[in-house]
């Protein structure tokens, strides 16, 4: 069966063919309806309209169709033909039982509008109905972020603020204990998730069994334990579809908090929609997480539309959400709009707190307006909101970045005298870290010595920051002296400190010293970790010893460390740079088999290297394997492979791959079509190239490269008329001022001067400097063809449009005219220069 909607009479026919099961189905239906106090009703005649009133019946009917036909069915919306149900994907870890779960697809496979019967997890799920009709009406705007700083329509939601209502502004956040992460059930599920590349029915069954035994906080621990947020989101979706399991409210908030730290705004939006469908109470913090995720994705307009969504959902606006909105505006460099939002929220009665002011201070510092930030701190006291240490640390961070140590000390003095905030170890640690981060290790060392002189004991973290800063600058001796000083103070360096030194040795090319440092770590009972070995392997790759790095990585089990995604990427790029492409592909495949996905950039580098070596089949196999394993390959990866086929002359494979892009839901862009058009034109298949320009109908805009490619190939085939028709369509979508200049110059290069001369009037309308250069090129082409009279006519047309031809070129034209006995034209040409003041009569 194919996905779609099925009318009720077809469902009855299916049920009739399974007569043995119909009785069981009706029995179970009546049993479950009786269990919850429902009255048994005839369902076969109305399979859809009754299901929404009887969740148990809906689930059993769904399960029956799943096990009888191999697919799950879900009641769909009523079509014009009447009742219907919609085929949805199977209820397993991957959404299908063919390859058993590889976490490949993003998004909600099937959430269903009704979940399992009982609330097994308890918690704070509510059955209250929420006015969430506006959520589905919320339409995202695709494309570039085009938020207008002067447009305050998004602030209308502030008008719904009720001053009289009682509310708390405490942020609801899930905090887990360390024991919950170490729970055997949590660790076992995390292990099974890591085996997703080799998923099978038994592992899926084990996962389902363990899932029902997890408490809500343990589910949160599983989500937070995932290194890849996409994997956590896919596990969340999979668990949501399982029979007799329902997410607790805190799981939704944990998932939203994870997504707020990423650009996966679509996933955050779907999770919030699921909360609405499940009847879970949405606090303002849930919308705040969505807003931050939109902001990280660079979509400010949709981030601000979340405020309207809050209003439509009937959720009370609070100060925390307003602070989130200001933070989003500040991080998007929309400080003016943030200040207007700040004023509007005070008008409606929302009193800002120190977090609000700190966001604005951060905005001023981001725009280098530190004077305004200092003034804002001065004004806070008059508004019954005293600045805290974060207020001062934010400005200190700006001064540390600019290496303005004197201003930092003045601000420290102001913090003590005016705000009664005393300097403590946190203050000094903050300054040490900020200075070290910005490469000012010497100044950071001064504050460390000052702190110790004041009686504070700076821990190994502060010392390690300075060591790392020195190593990044290549000052290994200074870093070693800090380490020796730590040992003399009794502050034993940890693995972070030693790893910084290992990385420093590798940066300056002293890989042997880095190896000795690893041995030194073992002697001091400090076991190197994955980061330590990754730094060493990176150094080996930089020095051209990528094969040795690969051998060391393969022997990681003997040294009791586990490579991570960064380790594999470092070795893979090292092999690629050395031209060992086969070995690089092997490392990438092993990386995928271990559950680490290379990003699109890494995939593209491998494909590009293979294409450069004309190993097209190997490049295609590599891309297919990445797609099959669930890697996030994008349109650029396909385009690189298509371009490789085009350069090799294998146009059929390129066109076949173009079709595969649609099957993989990767839509070609203008660069993809440009490569295809260039290859078709090179083969002389102009008609197919013209057909490929259907990209214009798909809304794609031609790039300057597209214009150059089309002009070159059409002029090469002398299809000027077809070119002009095509250019008119292209110009209607995307303007290009020099398009006809390019056509004339390309025609000149191919010697088609007659067609070039016909187009001369199109560029003389604007009479720009580019037009003058094009005319000069046409004159030179006529002169090379021994047609000085035609060159003279072009020069005259230029003078008529107040354009001055090249003088030296015109002198050559004049001499050639004199040789051909056309002295009148030669004298007239030079006279035009005299009239324009470009040539003196004496010189003539």
C-alpha positions in Angstrom: 0.0 0.0 0.0 1.1 3.5 -0.6 0.8 6.4 1.7 -2.4 8.3 1.4 -6.0 8.4 2.6 -8.3 5.4 2.5 -12.1 5.7 2.5 -14.1 3.8 5.0 -15.6 1.2 2.6 -12.0 0.0 1.7 -11.2 -0.4 5.4 -14.3 -2.5 5.8 -13.2 -4.7 2.9 -9.8 -5.2 4.5 -11.4 -6.1 7.8 -13.8 -8.5 6.2 -10.9 -10.4 4.5 -9.5 -10.9 7.9 -12.6 -12.5 9.4 -10.8 -14.5 12.0 -9.4 -11.4 13.5 -12.5 -9.3 13.4 -14.1 -11.0 16.3 -11.0 -10.6 18.4 -10.9 -6.9 17.3 -14.5 -6.3 18.3 -14.0 -8.2 21.6 -10.9 -6.1 22.5 -12.8 -3.0 21.5 -15.7 -3.7 23.8 -13.4 -4.8 26.6 -11.4 -1.6 26.6 -14.5 0.6 26.1 -16.0 -1.1 29.2 -12.8 -0.6 31.1 -12.9 3.1 30.9 -16.7 3.5 31.2 -17.4 3.9 27.5 -20.5 2.5 25.8 -19.6 0.0 23.0 -20.6 1.3 19.7 -20.5 0.0 16.1 -17.1 1.1 14.7 -16.8 -0.6 11.4 -19.2 1.8 9.7 -17.5 4.9 11.1 -13.8 4.0 11.6 -12.7 7.6 11.9 -15.4 9.7 13.4 -15.7 7.6 16.5 -12.0 7.1 17.2 -11.3 10.5 18.6 -13.8 9.8 21.4 -12.4 6.5 22.3 -8.6 6.5 22.6 -8.3 2.8 23.5 -10.3 1.8 20.4 -8.1 4.0 18.3 -5.0 2.4 19.6 -6.3 -1.2 19.1 -7.5 -0.4 15.6 -4.1 1.1 14.9 -2.3 -2.0 16.2 -4.5 -4.4 14.3 -3.8 -2.7 11.0 -0.1 -2.6 11.9 0.3 -6.3 12.5 -2.1 -7.4 9.8 -0.6 -5.4 6.9 2.8 -4.5 8.1 1.9 -0.8 8.5 0.4 1.5 11.1 -2.7 3.5 10.3 -3.6 6.8 11.9 -6.9 8.6 11.6 -6.4 11.4 9.2 -8.4 14.5 8.5 -11.7 14.2 6.7 -11.3 14.6 3.0 -13.9 15.6 0.5 -14.9 12.0 -0.1 -15.8 11.3 3.5 -14.1 9.5 6.4 -10.6 8.3 5.8 -7.5 7.0 7.6 -3.9 7.8 6.7 -1.0 5.3 6.5 1.8 6.3 8.8 5.2 4.9 9.3 5.9 1.9 11.4 6.3 2.1 15.1 10.0 1.2 15.6 13.2 3.0 16.4 13.8 4.1 12.8 10.2 4.4 11.7 10.5 1.2 9.6 11.3 -2.5 10.1 13.3 -3.0 7.0 16.7 -1.8 8.2 15.8 -1.5 11.9 16.5 1.9 13.1 19.5 4.0 12.1 18.2 7.3 13.5 18.3 8.6 10.0 15.3 10.9 9.7 14.9 14.1 11.5 11.5 15.3 12.6 8.3 13.7 14.0 7.8 10.5 12.1 4.4 9.8 13.6 3.4 11.4 16.8 -0.3 10.6 16.6 -2.9 12.8 18.1 -3.6 10.3 20.9 -1.0 8.6 22.9 -1.1 5.6 25.2 -3.8 5.2 27.7 -2.3 5.7 31.1 0.0 8.3 32.5 2.6 5.8 33.6 5.1 8.4 34.5 3.0 10.6 36.6 4.4 14.1 37.0 2.9 17.4 36.1 1.0 16.5 32.9 -2.3 18.4 32.7 -5.5 17.5 31.0 -6.6 21.1 30.8 -7.4 22.3 27.4 -5.2 25.1 26.1 -6.1 27.6 23.4 -3.4 26.4 21.0 -5.3 27.0 17.8 -2.8 29.7 17.0 0.1 27.3 17.1 -0.8 25.6 13.8 -1.5 29.0 12.3 2.0 30.1 13.1 3.8 30.1 9.8 7.6 30.3 9.6 9.2 32.6 7.1 11.9 30.9 5.1 15.0 32.5 3.7 17.3 35.1 5.0 16.7 36.9 8.2 15.0 40.2 7.2 13.8 41.6 10.5 13.3 45.3 10.3 14.7 47.3 13.2 11.9 49.8 12.9 9.1 47.3 12.9 7.6 46.8 16.4 4.6 44.7 15.4 6.1 41.8 17.4 5.8 43.8 20.6 2.0 43.7 20.5 2.0 40.6 22.7 3.2 42.8 25.5 -0.2 44.5 25.6 -1.7 41.2 26.9 0.3 41.5 30.1 -2.0 41.6 33.2 -0.5 43.6 36.0 -3.1 42.3 38.5 -2.3 38.6 37.9 -0.1 36.7 40.4 2.9 35.0 38.8 6.3 33.7 39.6 9.3 34.5 37.5 11.4 31.6 38.6 12.7 29.7 35.6 11.5 26.0 35.7 14.7 24.0 35.0 15.4 20.3 35.4 18.5 19.6 37.5 19.7 16.0 37.6 21.9 14.3 40.1 25.1 12.5 39.0 23.6 9.2 40.2 20.8 9.4 37.7 23.4 9.6 34.8 25.2 6.5 36.2 22.0 4.4 36.7 22.4 1.0 35.0 19.2 1.5 33.0 20.4 4.8 31.7 23.8 3.5 30.7 22.4 0.4 29.0 20.0 2.5 26.9 22.9 4.9 26.0 24.9 1.8 24.9 22.0 0.6 22.7 21.7 4.0 21.1 25.4 3.9 20.2 24.7 0.7 18.3 22.1 2.3 16.1 24.2 1.8 13.0 23.7 -2.0 13.3 20.1 -1.9 14.6 18.1 -5.2 14.6 14.8 -6.4 16.0 16.3 -7.8 19.2 18.0 -4.5 20.1 14.8 -2.7 19.5 12.8 -5.0 21.7 15.4 -4.6 24.5 15.1 -0.8 24.1 11.3 -0.9 24.4 11.5 -3.1 27.5 14.0 -0.8 29.2 12.1 2.4 28.2 9.0 1.3 30.1 11.2 0.8 33.2 12.7 4.3 33.1 11.6 7.0 35.4 11.0 10.5 33.9 14.2 11.9 35.3 16.2 8.9 33.9 14.7 9.6 30.5 16.0 13.1 30.8 19.4 11.7 31.8 19.4 9.6 28.6 18.7 12.7 26.5 21.3 14.8 28.2 23.9 12.0 27.8 23.9 12.2 24.0 26.8 14.0 22.4 24.8 14.7 19.3 21.6 16.7 19.9 20.1 15.2 16.7 20.4 11.7 18.2 18.7 12.9 21.4 15.9 14.3 19.4 15.4 11.1 17.4 15.4 9.0 20.5 12.7 11.4 21.9 10.5 10.9 18.9 11.0 7.2 18.9 10.1 6.9 22.6 7.0 9.1 22.0 5.7 6.6 19.5 6.0 3.5 21.8 3.0 1.5 23.1 2.2 2.0 26.7 4.6 4.8 27.2 4.1 8.5 27.5 6.6 11.2 28.1 6.4 13.1 31.3 6.3 16.9 31.2 9.8 17.2 32.5 11.1 15.2 29.5 9.6 17.8 27.1 11.3 20.6 29.0 14.6 18.7 29.1 14.4 18.2 25.3 13.5 21.8 24.7 16.5 22.9 26.9 18.8 20.7 24.8 17.5 22.1 21.5 17.8 25.7 22.7 21.6 25.2 22.7 21.5 24.2 19.0 20.1 25.6 15.7 17.5 22.8 15.5 14.6 25.2 15.7 12.3 23.0 13.7 12.7 20.2 16.2 12.0 22.6 19.1 8.8 23.8 17.4 7.6 20.2 16.9 8.3 19.3 20.5 6.3 22.3 21.6 3.5 21.3 19.3 3.5 17.8 20.8 3.2 19.3 24.3 0.0 21.1 23.1 -1.4 18.0 21.6 -0.7 15.9 24.7 -2.4 18.5 26.9 0.7 19.3 28.8 0.8 22.7 30.4 3.3 25.0 28.7 5.1 27.5 30.9 6.7 30.6 29.4 10.1 28.9 29.6 9.1 26.4 27.0 8.5 29.2 24.5 11.7 30.9 25.6 13.6 27.8 24.6 12.0 27.9 21.2 12.8 31.6 20.8 16.5 31.0 21.6 16.7 28.1 19.1 15.3 30.3 16.4 17.8 33.0 17.3 20.8 30.5 17.1 19.5 29.5 13.7 19.7 33.2 12.6 15.9 33.5 12.2 15.1 36.5 14.3 11.8 37.2 12.8 10.4 33.8 13.7 12.0 34.1 17.1 10.0 37.3 17.9 6.9 35.7 16.5 7.0 33.3 19.4 5.7 36.2 21.6 2.6 36.3 19.4 2.3 32.5 19.8 2.4 32.9 23.6 -0.5 35.3 23.4 -2.6 33.0 21.3 -1.8 30.0 23.5 -3.2 31.9 26.5 0.0 31.7 28.4 0.8 34.5 30.9 3.8 36.6 29.8 6.4 36.9 32.5 9.7 38.7 33.0 11.8 35.7 32.2 10.4 35.5 28.7 10.8 39.2 28.2 14.4 38.9 29.2 14.8 36.1 26.7 13.4 38.3 24.0 15.9 41.1 24.9 18.7 38.5 24.9 17.7 37.3 21.5 17.7 40.8 20.1 21.0 41.6 21.6 22.7 38.5 20.3 21.3 39.4 16.9 22.9 42.9 17.1 19.5 44.6 17.2 20.3 46.7 20.2 18.0 49.6 19.2 15.0 47.3 18.9 16.0 45.7 22.2 15.9 49.1 23.8 12.5 49.9 22.4 11.2 46.5 23.7 12.8 47.4 27.1 10.8 50.7 27.1 7.6 49.0 26.0 7.7 46.3 28.7 8.0 49.0 31.4 5.0 50.9 29.9 2.8 47.8 30.3 4.0 47.3 33.9 6.7 44.7 33.6 9.5 45.8 35.9 13.0 44.9 34.7 15.5 43.2 37.0 19.2 42.9 37.0 19.2 40.2 34.3 17.4 42.6 31.9 20.0 45.3 32.5 22.8 42.8 32.1 21.5 41.8 28.6 21.5 45.5 27.6 25.0 46.0 28.9 26.1 43.0 26.9 24.5 44.6 23.8 26.4 47.8 24.3 29.7 46.0 24.7 29.1 44.0 21.6 28.7 47.2 19.6 31.8 48.7 21.3 29.6 51.3 23.1 31.2 50.8 26.5 30.4 54.4 27.6 26.7 53.7 27.3 27.2 50.4 29.2 28.9 52.3 32.1 26.1 54.9 32.1 23.5 52.1 32.3 25.2 50.7 35.4 25.2 54.2 36.9 21.5 54.6 36.2 20.5 51.2 37.7 20.7 52.3 41.3 18.2 55.1 40.7 15.8 52.5 39.4 15.9 50.3 42.5 18.0 47.7 40.8 21.6 47.5 42.0 24.1 46.0 39.5 25.6 42.7 40.4 29.0 41.3 39.6 27.9 40.0 36.3 27.2 43.6 35.3 30.7 44.5 36.0 32.2 41.3 34.6 30.5 41.9 31.3 32.3 45.3 30.9 35.5 43.8 32.2 35.3 41.2 29.5 35.2 44.0 26.9 38.3 45.7 28.4 40.1 42.4 28.6 39.5 41.7 25.0 40.9 45.1 24.1 43.9 44.6 26.6 42.8 47.7 28.5 44.2 46.6 31.9 44.1 50.1 33.4 40.3 50.4 32.7 39.8 47.0 34.3 41.5 48.1 37.5 39.4 51.3 37.6 36.2 49.3 37.2 37.3 46.9 40.0 37.8 49.9 42.2 34.4 51.3 41.2 32.7 48.0 41.9 34.0 48.0 45.5 33.3 51.7 46.3 30.0 52.3 44.6 28.3 49.0 44.6 29.8 47.4 47.7 30.8 44.3 45.8 34.0 43.0 47.1 36.7 41.3 45.1 36.9 37.6 45.6 38.5 34.6 44.0 35.7 34.4 41.4 36.6 38.0 40.3 40.2 37.1 39.8 39.4 33.8 38.1 37.1 35.6 35.7 39.7 38.1 34.8 42.4 35.4 34.3 40.2 33.4 32.1 39.0 36.4 30.0 42.6 37.7 29.5 43.9 34.2 28.7 41.0 33.5 26.2 41.9 36.7 24.3 45.6 35.8 24.1 46.9 38.2 26.9 48.7 35.6 29.0 51.2 38.1 30.5 48.5 40.3 31.9 46.6 37.2 33.1 49.7 36.2 35.0 49.9 39.6 36.6 46.4 39.2 38.0 47.2 35.7 39.2 50.2 36.9 41.2 48.1 39.8 42.5 45.4 37.4 43.7 47.9 35.2 45.5 49.4 38.3 47.1 45.9 39.2 48.4 45.6 35.8 50.0 43.5 34.0 47.4 44.5 30.6 46.2 44.0 30.2 42.4 43.3 26.6 41.5 44.7 24.5 38.7 41.9 25.7 36.4 43.2 29.3 36.4 46.8 28.1 35.9 45.8 25.9 33.1 44.1 28.8 31.3 47.4 30.7 31.3 49.4 27.7 30.2 47.0 27.1 27.3 47.2 30.8 26.3 51.0 30.7 26.3 50.9 27.4 24.2 48.6 29.0 21.6 51.1 31.8 21.2 54.0 29.3 20.8 55.6 30.3 24.1 56.4 26.8 25.3 59.1 27.8 27.8 56.8 30.2 29.6 54.1 27.5 29.8 56.6 25.0 31.2 57.7 27.5 33.9 54.0 27.9 34.9 53.7 24.1 35.2 56.9 23.9 37.3 55.6 26.8 39.5 52.4 24.8 40.0 54.3 21.8 41.2 56.4 23.9 43.6 53.1 25.3 45.1 51.6 21.9 45.6 49.0 22.6 42.9 49.4 19.5 40.9 48.7 19.9 37.2 45.8 17.9 35.9 45.2 16.3 32.5 43.9 19.6 31.1 47.2 21.4 32.0 49.4 18.7 30.5 47.2 18.4 27.4 47.7 22.2 26.8 51.4 21.6 26.8 51.2 18.6 24.5 49.2 20.8 22.1 51.7 23.6 22.4 54.6 21.3 21.5 52.6 20.0 18.4 51.9 23.6 17.3 55.6 24.4 17.1 56.4 21.1 15.4 58.0 19.4 18.4 56.0 16.2 18.1 58.7 14.1 19.8 58.6 16.4 22.9 54.8 16.0 22.9 55.2 12.2 23.0 57.6 12.5 25.9 55.1 14.7 27.7 52.5 11.9 27.4 54.9 9.5 29.0 55.6 12.2 31.7 51.9 12.3 32.5 51.9 8.5 33.3 54.8 9.0 35.6 52.9 11.6 37.6 49.7 9.4 37.8 47.9 11.6 35.3 46.4 9.4 32.6 46.1 11.1 29.2 42.5 11.3 27.9 41.0 11.4 24.4 41.8 15.1 24.1 45.4 14.5 24.9 45.8 11.9 22.2 43.8 13.9 19.7 46.2 16.8 20.2 49.2 14.5 19.5 47.5 12.9 16.5 46.8 16.4 15.1 50.4 17.3 15.5 51.5 14.1 13.7 49.1 14.9 10.8 50.5 18.4 10.6 54.0 17.1 10.3 53.1 14.7 7.5 52.9 11.5 9.6 49.2 10.8 9.1 49.7 7.0 8.7 51.5 6.9 12.0 48.6 8.9 13.5 46.1 6.3 12.1 48.1 3.4 13.6 48.1 5.1 16.9 44.3 5.7 16.7 43.7 2.1 15.7 45.7 1.0 18.8 43.7 3.1 21.1 42.2 0.1 23.0 45.7 -0.9 24.1 46.2 2.5 25.6 42.7 2.5 27.2 41.3 5.6 25.4 38.5 6.0 22.9 38.7 8.2 19.8 35.9 10.7 19.3 34.6 12.5 16.3 37.3 15.2 16.4 40.0 12.5 16.5 38.6 10.7 13.4 38.3 14.1 11.6 41.8 15.1 12.3 43.3 11.9 11.0 40.9 11.8 8.0 42.0 15.4 6.9 45.6 14.6 7.5 45.4 11.6 5.2 43.5 13.6 2.6 46.0 16.4 2.6 48.8 13.9 2.0 46.9 12.5 -1.0 46.1 9.2 0.7 42.4 9.3 -0.3 41.7 5.6 0.0 42.9 5.6 3.6 41.0 8.8 4.3 37.8 7.1 3.1 38.5 4.1 5.3 38.8 6.3 8.3 35.6 8.1 7.5 33.8 4.8 7.1 35.1 3.6 10.5 34.1 6.9 12.0 30.5 6.3 10.8 30.5 2.7 12.0 31.5 3.9 15.5 28.5 6.2 15.6 30.2 9.5 14.7 28.8 11.4 11.7 31.2 13.5 9.6 29.7 16.9 8.9 28.9 18.1 5.4 32.2 20.1 5.2 34.2 17.0 6.0 32.2 14.9 3.5 32.7 17.5 0.8 36.5 17.6 1.3 36.7 13.9 0.8 34.5 14.0 -2.3 36.3 16.9 -3.8 39.7 15.2 -3.3 38.4 12.0 -4.9 37.0 14.0 -7.8 40.3 15.8 -8.3 41.9 12.4 -8.7 39.0 11.4 -11.1 38.0 8.6 -8.8 34.3 9.3 -9.4 32.9 5.9 -8.7 34.7 5.8 -5.3 33.4 9.3 -4.5 29.8 8.3 -5.4 30.1 5.1 -3.2 31.4 7.2 -0.3 28.5 9.7 -0.6 25.9 6.8 -0.8 27.4 5.2 2.3 27.2 8.5 4.2 23.6 8.8 3.2 22.7 5.2 4.1 24.3 5.7 7.5 22.3 8.8 8.3 25.1 11.5 7.8 23.9 15.0 7.2 25.0 15.3 3.6 23.7 18.4 1.8 23.2 19.8 -1.7 26.8 21.0 -1.8 28.1 17.4 -1.5 25.9 16.4 -4.4 26.9 19.4 -6.4 30.6 18.7 -5.9 30.1 15.2 -7.2 28.1 16.4 -10.2 30.8 18.9 -11.0 33.4 16.2 -10.9 31.4 14.1 -13.4 31.0 17.1 -15.6 34.7 17.8 -15.6 35.4 14.2 -16.5 32.9 14.4 -19.4 30.5 11.8 -17.9 27.4 13.9 -18.4 25.0 11.0 -18.2 26.2 10.1 -14.7 25.9 13.8 -13.7 22.3 13.9 -14.9 21.5 10.7 -13.2 22.9 12.1 -9.9 20.7 15.2 -10.4 17.7 12.9 -10.4 19.0 11.1 -7.3 19.1 14.5 -5.5 15.3 14.7 -5.7 14.9 11.2 -4.4 17.1 12.1 -1.5 15.0 15.2 -0.8 18.0 17.4 -1.6 16.9 20.2 -3.9 19.5 21.4 -6.4 20.5 25.1 -6.2 21.7 27.6 -8.8 25.3 26.3 -8.5 24.1 22.7 -9.3 22.2 23.8 -12.4 25.1 26.0 -13.5 27.5 23.0 -13.6 24.9 21.0 -15.6 24.4 23.9 -18.0 28.1 24.3 -18.6 28.6 20.6 -19.2 25.6 20.5 -21.7 26.9 23.5 -23.5 30.4 22.1 -23.7 28.9 19.0 -25.4 26.9 21.2 -27.8 23.5 20.2 -26.3 22.1 23.7 -26.3 18.5 22.7 -26.3 18.9 20.5 -23.2 20.8 23.4 -21.6 17.9 25.7 -22.3 15.5 23.1 -20.8 17.8 22.9 -17.7 17.1 26.6 -17.2 13.8 25.5 -15.6 15.6 26.5 -12.4 14.0 29.9 -13.0 10.6 28.4 -12.6 11.6 26.8 -9.4 12.4 30.2 -7.9 16.1 29.9 -8.0 18.0 33.1 -8.9 20.9 33.0 -11.4 24.2 33.9 -10.0 27.0 35.9 -11.8 28.7 32.5 -12.5 25.4 31.3 -14.1 25.4 34.4 -16.4 29.0 33.9 -17.4 28.5 30.2 -18.1 25.4 30.7 -20.2 26.9 33.5 -22.2 30.1 31.6 -22.9 28.4 28.4 -24.1 25.8 30.0 -26.2 28.2 32.4 -27.9 30.5 29.5 -28.5 27.7 27.7 -30.4 26.7 31.0 -32.1 23.2 30.7 -30.7 22.8 34.4 -30.1 19.1 34.7 -30.6 18.4 31.9 -28.2 20.8 33.5 -25.8 19.1 36.9 -25.9 15.7 35.3 -25.2 17.1 33.4 -22.3 18.8 36.4 -20.9 15.5 38.3 -20.9 14.0 35.6 -18.7 17.1 35.6 -16.4 17.1 39.4 -16.1 13.5 39.4 -15.1 14.4 37.3 -12.1 17.9 38.7 -11.2 19.4 41.9 -12.6 22.9 42.0 -14.0 24.2 45.4 -15.2 27.1 44.0 -17.2 25.3 41.1 -18.9 25.3 42.6 -22.5 28.9 43.8 -22.0 29.8 40.2 -21.3 27.9 39.1 -24.4 29.7 41.6 -26.7 33.1 40.7 -25.2 32.5 37.0 -25.5 31.3 37.4 -29.1 34.5 39.4 -29.8 36.6 36.6 -28.4 34.9 34.1 -30.7 35.3 36.5 -33.7 31.5 37.0 -34.2 31.9 40.8 -34.6 28.7 41.3 -36.6 26.5 40.0 -33.8 28.5 42.0 -31.3 28.0 45.2 -33.3 24.2 44.7 -33.3 24.2 44.7 -29.5 26.3 47.8 -29.2 23.3 50.1 -28.9 22.1 48.2 -25.7 25.2 49.1 -23.7 25.6 52.7 -25.1 22.3 53.6 -23.3 24.0 53.6 -19.9 27.4 55.0 -21.1 29.4 53.8 -18.1 33.1 53.0 -17.8 32.4 49.3 -18.3 30.7 50.2 -21.6 33.7 52.2 -22.7 35.9 49.2 -22.0 33.6 46.9 -24.0 33.6 49.3 -26.9 37.4 49.5 -26.9 37.5 45.7 -27.0 35.2 45.7 -30.1 37.4 48.4 -31.7 40.5 46.3 -31.1 38.7 43.2 -32.5 37.8 45.1 -35.7 41.4 46.3 -36.0 42.7 42.8 -35.6 40.4 41.8 -38.5 41.8 44.7 -40.6 38.5 46.5 -40.5 39.6 50.0 -39.3 36.5 51.7 -40.8 34.2 49.6 -38.5 36.4 50.5 -35.6 36.2 54.2 -36.5 32.4 53.9 -36.5 32.4 52.4 -33.0 34.6 55.3 -31.8 32.2 57.8 -33.3 29.2 56.2 -31.6 31.2 56.4 -28.4 31.8 60.1 -28.8 28.1 60.7 -29.5 27.4 59.1 -26.0 30.1 61.2 -24.3 32.4 58.2 -24.0 36.1 58.7 -24.8 37.8 55.8 -26.6 41.3 54.7 -25.7 43.7 57.2 -27.2 46.5 54.8 -28.1 44.0 52.4 -29.7 42.4 55.3 -31.6 45.9 56.4 -32.9 46.3 52.8 -34.3 42.9 53.1 -36.0 43.9 56.5 -37.5 47.2 55.2 -38.9 45.4 52.2 -40.4 42.8 54.5 -42.0 45.6 56.6 -43.5 47.2 53.5 -45.0 43.9 52.6 -46.6 43.5 56.1 -48.0 40.7 57.3 -45.7 42.5 60.4 -44.4 39.2 62.3 -43.8 38.0 59.7 -41.3 41.5 59.5 -39.7 41.7 63.3 -39.2 38.1 63.5 -37.9 38.9 60.8 -35.3 41.9 62.8 -34.0 39.9 66.0 -34.1 37.3 64.5 -31.7 40.1 64.1 -29.1 41.2 67.7 -29.6 37.6 68.9 -29.1 37.4 67.0 -25.9 40.7 68.4 -24.7 42.4 65.0 -24.7 44.9 66.0 -27.4 46.6 69.3 -28.1 46.7 70.8 -31.6 50.5 71.1 -31.4 50.8 67.4 -30.6 48.5 66.6 -33.5 
